[in-house]
Amino acid sequence: MRYFLRSSSLIVRGKFRVCSSGSNGGIRNCTTLINHQVPHDFSMDPEKELELLALSLGLSYPGTAGLLTAVDMNTLCILSWDNLTVFVTAGITHPDQADPAVSDSGYTPGTINIIVLVQGFHDQALVDAVITVTEAKALALRDAGFDFAGTVTDAVLIASEGSGPIRYAGSATRIGQMIHEGVYAGVTKALLRQADTKKRGPSFFIRSGMGGPHWFLWEKEHCRYYPCHYEGQCCDFCYCPLYPCQDTTLGDWIEKPGRSPVWACTRCLLNHHPQVTRHLIRNPEASLLELKTLYSRYI
């Protein structure tokens, strides 16, 4: 799996089994997930818009599952916790019931779009996760002071890298608890970002257990862990967009009692070399072999 921004769109690439409520949705296999920003006065056919976008990016539309939103992609929130990744953009212009507070809240037009990436889910768990995501979103809105559970155009996309044995993803399960916490935090933070007029760019949050469980915003500037590898390293990809690459020359699977193995890449220096980082930024779909070959020229 890897993700990047192109043409005001979040693009996630991999081999997925998805359950999507968005355009060209349903339960099926696909290779591309998109959250695409459209104008506030958008009135085109959503599926045609996604088809044209896929073609413009050189992607297969039948292999694409997409969501549309008027929310600025600079407010995108990305949350990472072990093998779970959550992407959230949030706006509340069209709530599912009238709320006078919305018109005075400072929020600009938008929809709440949520993409959840997991591993090893059976189709049953994909559907179960939709319920968990919706519960977490509604709770986040309530705790933020709103008396509605979403907007009339909200969408959710659950994507599993390959199908697997996991059948349950309700909030009583470990993975369900992680999804609930990740989505709750993501919606909460994305609403705050949407109300922020500075629009600095997408935000990346990591779930850390150091000093007690908490989410923290990773920022390249003033990183408290620098240098985690060596002086002069490039930190644009502190958290790798290729994760988990599953290349055992770069990382290892870490077994955790009672939990699924987690891919650990603490000894990988591949994306910290300035030349490799610049190449990956210019060519976000570069293969792992291509990046390793480039890296070998400099070590």
C-alpha angles and dihedrals in degrees: 000000000000134000137198142156122259132162094354088308138115107228120195117186130193142087107299143173104210142191109196135174091192132092114309085014136148128098115313147110120282142161102212135050120191136188103189128193115224131182118278090246094049112155105159126116103279094218092049090050091053092045092053091046092051091050092048089053093046093248132136110255094204086056093050130093113189147181128201128213141164089218116116110253088222086076093056113133119206119193124191128193119163105298093347122096123179126191119194135179115177137192128151107201095127108038120187088249133020115278118178090203092067096066091056098038099092093239116140125217117300154110133246107250119180128187118186121192119199138153135243100011124161114217088257091060091048090059092042089054091057088062092048092049092050092049091051093047092050091048092049091052092048093049089048088060102260124128097211131081099223144315128290091252102045117137137188132199123191114193128186122194095235125337119279148162099287107112103165129059102161120134091264091067126078094243090043090054090051092049091047093050093044094049093043090052092042096052091045093050094041091054089053091048091049090055091048110097094199094076095194096174139272116333125224120207127188125201105229130187094195111115091002129322113302144137117246132187112242114219126178091217116075093003107181091213098053122157095031091159114010142332112277096024118150111243102189088109101038086144105039121236087210092060122167096026091163090210104146092205086067106032148355141235111250116209117220119192111255093000138088116270115268124218110238120196100171092128094050116108097171100109094036094071109099094226093050092045093051091048093051092048090053094041108031093175095053110139122249089243090054092052093046091050091051091047092051089063092065104042 
